[in-house]
Amino acid sequence: MNYTSAGVDIEAGDRFARYIGSIRSPAVSAGIGGFAGAMELDLKDIPDPLLLSTTDGVGTKLLVAERLKRYNTLGIDLVAMCVNDLAVCGAQPLQFLDYIACGRIASAPLEEIMSGIVAGCEQANCTLAGGETAEMPDVYKPHAFDLAGFCTGVVSRARMLPKKNEMKPGDLILGIASSGVHSNGLSLARKAIASAENADTLFERLLEPTRIYVPELMHLAKHPALLGAAHVTGGGLEGNLVRVLPDHLQAQLNWDWSSPDIFREIERHGAISAAEMKAVFNMGVGIALVVDGPAAAEFGAYAEGFAGSLELLHLGMLADTQQS
């Protein structure tokens, strides 16, 4: 008996590590393959810096990819779920690491997943510093796998969000549109559309990768009118907004913005209530912003100065918690 007959192929793992090291991208660290990832830190323009860390996965979106046999966007989702959480705190992502657990190391789909991770790091302007690929045949079936991502970022203490002590009734809630369902609520979405006549087409829509909002948020965070930001993930818009609000304030949302039609398809095919849809999905809003009310017009003009012009959705405003 040897390690290979026990189900672990060391050479396959080494080949995959060499493949990662061969990827030519400014987002891939030259130190891939060592015991730890390193990068130089230039903090001269970041007074009183704070290091922030995040971790996340892609949930049952793995099963959507498996159904369609398309894995090249999962890596983007993995990066997005981590870097977006940093960006809403005002932090620029620095280093990303991945963890892939699988029953058997195979070039497909792992190379497709890795290509997505690199693309996500490029979009977020961060470095893939390393990772781990674990072959565990007694834990996972041969073609099964799971993903986890980890990311660090840096922000000046004075620019860290949210600024709860500056929020007040009348401040506006604005939004940046999502690219679709993102990587949350897929357990419900998959079951809702599974029996639809156009199920394969709808599953294609579910696979649309999570939008990476780092460039937009790094631009907006420089404006003093931005008081808070929320990455809209599991728990919906209200459930994530409350995480950045002080106890005495609540969000009053108008719910009158246009959302991608995939949400209507999920609601219709699954006979899901409107309240449940709002509690689970982002409903077309990937990032919610809390903006100082008197400076909102100035902030909107500043947002339009972003490359390609950034269109903000008007979602509502803040009110006292005692206001009905």
Backbone torsions as a table, in degrees:
resi	resn	phi	psi	omega
1	MET	NA	143.4	173.2
2	ASN	-139.5	-178.0	-175.3
3	TYR	-63.2	-37.9	-179.5
4	THR	-64.2	-44.7	179.3
5	SER	-67.0	-22.0	176.0
6	ALA	-80.2	-8.0	174.5
7	GLY	112.4	1.8	-178.6
8	VAL	-115.8	120.4	-177.2
9	ASP	-102.2	97.3	-177.7
10	ILE	-61.4	-41.4	-178.2
11	GLU	-64.5	-37.7	177.1
12	ALA	-63.2	-39.1	176.8
13	GLY	-64.4	-40.8	178.4
14	ASP	-65.5	-39.1	178.7
15	ARG	-63.0	-42.0	179.8
16	PHE	-65.2	-39.7	177.4
17	ALA	-63.2	-39.6	178.1
18	ARG	-66.6	-36.5	177.9
19	TYR	-61.3	-46.1	179.5
20	ILE	-59.9	-44.6	-179.6
21	GLY	-65.1	-20.3	-178.6
22	SER	-86.0	-10.8	-178.4
23	ILE	-66.4	126.6	-179.6
24	ARG	-98.0	104.3	179.6
25	SER	-157.6	141.7	175.6
26	PRO	-64.1	-13.8	-179.5
27	ALA	-87.6	-5.2	-178.2
28	VAL	-103.3	124.4	-179.5
29	SER	-65.2	142.2	176.8
30	ALA	-70.2	-13.5	-177.5
31	GLY	-92.4	10.5	178.5
32	ILE	-56.3	132.1	179.2
33	GLY	109.5	-12.7	177.4
34	GLY	-84.9	-168.1	-179.0
35	PHE	-87.1	-17.5	179.4
36	ALA	-155.1	151.5	178.1
37	GLY	-94.5	142.3	-179.0
38	ALA	-131.1	151.8	172.6
39	MET	-151.2	150.3	178.0
40	GLU	-74.3	144.0	178.5
41	LEU	-113.5	122.2	174.5
42	ASP	-113.5	99.7	-173.7
43	LEU	-107.8	15.3	-175.4
44	LYS	-63.8	-26.9	179.6
45	ASP	-98.8	10.5	-179.6
46	ILE	-124.5	86.2	179.7
47	PRO	-67.2	142.6	178.5
48	ASP	50.2	59.4	-173.9
49	PRO	-72.8	146.6	174.2
50	LEU	-120.2	135.9	176.4
51	LEU	-96.0	125.5	180.0
52	LEU	-114.5	151.8	-178.8
53	SER	-135.5	146.6	177.4
54	THR	-140.0	160.1	172.9
55	THR	-148.6	148.2	-179.6
56	ASP	-168.1	176.0	175.8
57	GLY	-135.0	-162.6	-179.9
58	VAL	-118.3	3.7	175.1
59	GLY	60.9	-145.9	-175.6
60	THR	-81.9	11.6	168.8
61	LYS	-62.6	-20.5	173.4
62	LEU	-55.4	-38.6	-177.3
63	LEU	-73.8	-28.6	174.2
64	VAL	-66.0	-46.0	178.5
65	ALA	-62.2	-40.2	179.7
66	GLU	-64.5	-40.5	179.0
67	ARG	-60.8	-41.6	-176.1
68	LEU	-91.3	-7.1	-176.8
69	LYS	56.0	40.3	177.8
70	ARG	-131.2	121.3	-172.0
71	TYR	-123.0	-1.4	-170.7
72	ASN	-73.6	-13.4	178.7
73	THR	-97.7	-13.4	-176.9
74	LEU	-60.7	-36.8	179.9
75	GLY	-64.0	-35.8	176.6
76	ILE	-63.4	-43.9	177.2
77	ASP	-58.0	-44.8	-176.9
78	LEU	-60.4	-45.8	177.7
79	VAL	-65.5	-45.2	-175.4
80	ALA	-58.8	-42.8	-176.8
81	MET	-63.5	-26.8	179.0
82	CYS	-88.7	-49.3	-174.0
83	VAL	-70.1	-31.6	178.1
84	ASN	-65.4	-35.7	177.1
85	ASP	-64.6	-34.6	175.9
86	LEU	-71.0	-44.2	-173.7
87	ALA	-63.5	-34.9	178.8
88	VAL	-70.7	-11.4	172.6
89	CYS	-92.4	1.0	-178.3
90	GLY	87.9	5.9	-173.4
91	ALA	-95.1	136.1	172.5
92	GLN	-81.0	121.5	176.6
93	PRO	-61.0	140.1	-179.0
94	LEU	-112.8	-61.0	-174.9
95	GLN	-123.6	137.6	175.7
96	PHE	-121.4	140.5	173.9
97	LEU	-131.2	145.9	179.7
98	ASP	-116.8	154.7	172.7
99	TYR	-130.5	119.9	178.8
100	ILE	-117.1	120.3	175.8
101	ALA	-110.3	134.0	-175.1
102	CYS	-150.2	164.4	176.3
103	GLY	-81.3	-30.3	179.6
104	ARG	-152.2	131.1	177.8
105	ILE	-76.5	121.1	179.0
106	ALA	-139.5	145.6	-177.0
107	SER	-59.2	-36.1	172.7
108	ALA	-111.5	125.4	15.5
109	PRO	-99.7	5.8	-170.5
110	LEU	-62.4	-37.7	179.5
111	GLU	-67.4	-35.4	176.2
112	GLU	-64.4	-43.0	178.7
113	ILE	-61.0	-43.6	-177.7
114	MET	-66.7	-34.7	177.3
115	SER	-63.1	-35.6	176.9
116	GLY	-69.4	-38.6	177.6
117	ILE	-61.0	-44.4	178.8
118	VAL	-63.4	-43.7	178.8
119	ALA	-61.0	-40.1	178.3
120	GLY	-64.6	-41.7	178.3
121	CYS	-64.2	-37.4	177.2
122	GLU	-63.0	-43.8	179.8
123	GLN	-64.0	-35.4	-177.0
124	ALA	-89.4	-1.7	-178.7
125	ASN	55.4	45.9	175.4
126	CYS	-128.1	174.0	-173.5
127	THR	-109.4	131.0	169.4
128	LEU	-76.7	104.4	-171.7
129	ALA	-91.1	-16.5	-178.1
130	GLY	159.7	-167.6	-180.0
131	GLY	172.8	-168.1	-178.9
132	GLU	-146.2	133.8	173.3
133	THR	-117.2	115.4	-175.0
134	ALA	-111.5	118.7	176.5
135	GLU	-94.4	114.7	-174.6
136	MET	-132.0	83.1	-173.0
137	PRO	-65.6	-22.7	-179.9
138	ASP	-90.2	-5.0	178.3
139	VAL	-105.3	-41.0	-178.2
140	TYR	-115.7	147.6	172.4
141	LYS	-66.8	160.7	-172.4
142	PRO	-50.5	-40.4	-175.6
143	HIS	-103.6	8.8	-179.4
144	ALA	-90.9	151.1	177.7
145	PHE	-156.4	165.6	174.9
146	ASP	-141.4	155.9	-175.5
147	LEU	-127.4	144.5	170.5
148	ALA	-141.0	146.5	178.9
149	GLY	-126.2	153.8	-179.2
150	PHE	-139.4	139.0	-177.1
151	CYS	-146.7	144.6	172.7
152	THR	-117.1	151.7	178.3
153	GLY	-148.9	171.1	-177.0
154	VAL	-133.8	143.8	178.0
155	VAL	-148.1	147.5	172.9
156	SER	-71.7	138.7	-177.5
157	ARG	-54.2	-38.2	-177.5
158	ALA	-68.5	-21.6	-177.3
159	ARG	-104.8	2.1	-177.2
160	MET	-69.1	138.5	177.9
161	LEU	-107.4	152.5	2.6
162	PRO	-86.0	162.2	174.2
163	LYS	-106.8	74.7	-172.3
164	LYS	-62.4	-33.9	-176.6
165	ASN	-71.3	-11.5	178.7
166	GLU	-99.6	-6.2	-178.5
167	MET	-79.4	148.4	-176.6
168	LYS	-153.2	162.3	175.8
169	PRO	-57.6	139.4	-179.5
170	GLY	97.7	-14.3	173.9
171	ASP	-64.0	145.7	-174.8
172	LEU	-87.9	151.3	171.3
173	ILE	-111.1	115.4	178.7
174	LEU	-112.6	168.3	-177.5
175	GLY	-143.6	156.4	170.8
176	ILE	-110.5	130.2	-174.3
177	ALA	-63.0	143.8	175.1
178	SER	-84.9	168.5	176.4
179	SER	-95.1	7.8	-179.1
180	GLY	139.6	-142.6	-174.1
181	VAL	-72.2	-23.2	-176.6
182	HIS	64.5	-138.3	-174.9
183	SER	-120.0	35.4	-179.0
184	ASN	-133.5	146.1	177.3
185	GLY	76.0	14.8	-176.1
186	LEU	-69.1	-27.1	177.4
187	SER	-61.8	-38.6	176.9
188	LEU	-77.2	-45.0	-176.8
189	ALA	-61.6	-42.3	-178.8
190	ARG	-61.5	-45.5	-178.4
191	LYS	-69.5	-32.3	-178.3
192	ALA	-66.2	-37.9	-173.9
193	ILE	-102.4	-0.7	-172.2
194	ALA	-57.3	-34.8	-176.0
195	SER	-100.6	7.6	179.8
196	ALA	-69.0	148.7	179.8
197	GLU	-61.8	-35.0	179.9
198	ASN	-102.9	37.8	-174.0
199	ALA	-56.9	-43.2	-177.4
200	ASP	-62.5	-39.7	177.5
201	THR	-64.1	-40.4	179.4
202	LEU	-69.0	-37.5	176.6
203	PHE	-64.0	-34.0	174.0
204	GLU	-59.1	-40.0	178.7
205	ARG	-65.8	-36.5	178.9
206	LEU	-65.1	-27.9	-176.4
207	LEU	-79.9	-8.6	177.3
208	GLU	-50.9	125.3	-173.7
209	PRO	-68.6	152.4	176.4
210	THR	-60.8	132.2	178.8
211	ARG	-69.5	137.2	175.7
212	ILE	-95.7	118.5	-172.0
213	TYR	-101.2	10.0	-174.0
214	VAL	-57.7	-50.9	-178.6
215	PRO	-57.4	-44.2	-179.5
216	GLU	-63.8	-45.0	-176.8
217	LEU	-70.8	-33.9	176.6
218	MET	-65.4	-32.2	175.6
219	HIS	-71.6	-49.6	-175.9
220	LEU	-67.2	-32.8	-176.7
221	ALA	-65.5	-16.3	178.5
222	LYS	-76.3	-14.8	-177.7
223	HIS	-90.1	130.0	-176.2
224	PRO	-65.1	-15.9	-179.2
225	ALA	-75.5	-16.3	178.7
226	LEU	-78.8	116.8	-175.5
227	LEU	-105.4	-18.3	-179.7
228	GLY	-172.2	159.2	178.1
229	ALA	-149.6	145.6	-179.6
230	ALA	-130.7	131.5	173.2
231	HIS	-83.4	118.8	-173.2
232	VAL	-85.9	101.4	-178.2
233	THR	-120.2	-145.7	179.7
234	GLY	-57.5	132.6	-176.1
235	GLY	108.4	-5.7	175.2
236	GLY	72.3	-174.5	-174.7
237	LEU	-65.4	-50.6	-177.9
238	GLU	-66.0	-40.5	-177.7
239	GLY	-65.6	-26.8	178.4
240	ASN	-93.5	-31.3	177.1
241	LEU	-62.3	-38.8	-176.2
242	VAL	-61.5	-22.6	-178.9
243	ARG	-70.2	-18.2	-178.2
244	VAL	-112.8	6.1	-178.1
245	LEU	-104.6	147.0	172.1
246	PRO	-69.2	160.4	-174.4
247	ASP	-60.5	-27.8	-174.5
248	HIS	-87.0	1.2	-179.5
249	LEU	-122.1	150.3	176.8
250	GLN	-134.8	159.5	178.4
251	ALA	-89.7	129.4	171.1
252	GLN	-108.4	105.0	-174.2
253	LEU	-98.7	144.9	-178.9
254	ASN	-93.0	-20.4	176.9
255	TRP	54.7	30.2	-177.4
256	ASP	-110.2	14.3	178.3
257	TRP	-84.8	161.8	178.8
258	SER	-83.8	134.4	179.4
259	SER	-120.9	155.7	179.8
260	PRO	-55.5	145.3	-174.7
261	ASP	-68.2	-12.7	177.2
262	ILE	-59.6	-30.9	178.7
263	PHE	-68.9	-38.4	176.9
264	ARG	-65.8	-37.1	178.8
265	GLU	-65.2	-43.5	178.6
266	ILE	-62.4	-45.9	-179.1
267	GLU	-61.8	-43.6	-175.8
268	ARG	-70.8	-49.2	-175.5
269	HIS	-70.8	-28.8	-178.9
270	GLY	-96.4	-1.2	-176.4
271	ALA	50.1	49.8	-176.2
272	ILE	-95.2	137.4	179.8
273	SER	-69.0	154.6	178.4
274	ALA	-61.1	-37.4	-179.8
275	ALA	-64.7	-40.2	179.1
276	GLU	-67.7	-39.8	177.4
277	MET	-59.1	-45.6	-179.4
278	LYS	-66.9	-29.7	-177.9
279	ALA	-79.8	-19.6	-174.0
280	VAL	-106.9	-43.1	-169.1
281	PHE	-107.5	164.9	-180.0
282	ASN	-78.6	-14.8	175.6
283	MET	53.8	34.4	174.8
284	GLY	95.5	2.8	179.5
285	VAL	-119.7	113.2	-179.7
286	GLY	-86.5	-36.5	179.8
287	ILE	-133.4	130.0	173.8
288	ALA	-105.3	137.8	-176.7
289	LEU	-119.9	137.8	171.4
290	VAL	-104.0	120.4	-172.5
291	VAL	-123.9	136.6	177.3
292	ASP	-53.5	123.5	-174.2
293	GLY	-55.4	-54.8	-177.9
294	PRO	-61.8	-24.7	-177.3
295	ALA	-101.3	11.2	-173.6
296	ALA	-63.3	-40.2	-179.2
297	ALA	-64.7	-42.8	178.0
298	GLU	-63.1	-40.4	179.3
299	PHE	-64.7	-41.0	178.7
300	GLY	-61.5	-41.5	177.5
301	ALA	-64.6	-38.0	178.2
302	TYR	-65.0	-40.0	179.1
303	ALA	-63.2	-37.3	179.6
304	GLU	-66.0	-19.1	178.1
305	GLY	-78.4	-7.0	176.8
306	PHE	-66.7	146.6	-178.6
307	ALA	-52.7	124.3	-178.9
308	GLY	85.2	-2.1	-179.9
309	SER	66.9	126.2	-177.7
310	LEU	-104.7	113.5	179.5
311	GLU	-89.3	125.5	-178.6
312	LEU	-103.7	138.5	175.9
313	LEU	-85.7	142.9	176.1
314	HIS	-96.1	111.7	-171.2
315	LEU	-102.2	-26.1	-177.0
316	GLY	153.6	-152.0	-178.9
317	MET	-151.1	171.4	177.3
318	LEU	-89.9	146.8	177.3
319	ALA	-142.0	162.2	174.9
320	ASP	-61.9	145.7	-179.1
321	THR	-63.6	-24.0	-179.0
322	GLN	-84.5	-6.1	-179.8
323	GLN	-84.6	127.5	-177.8
324	SER	-80.9	NA	NA
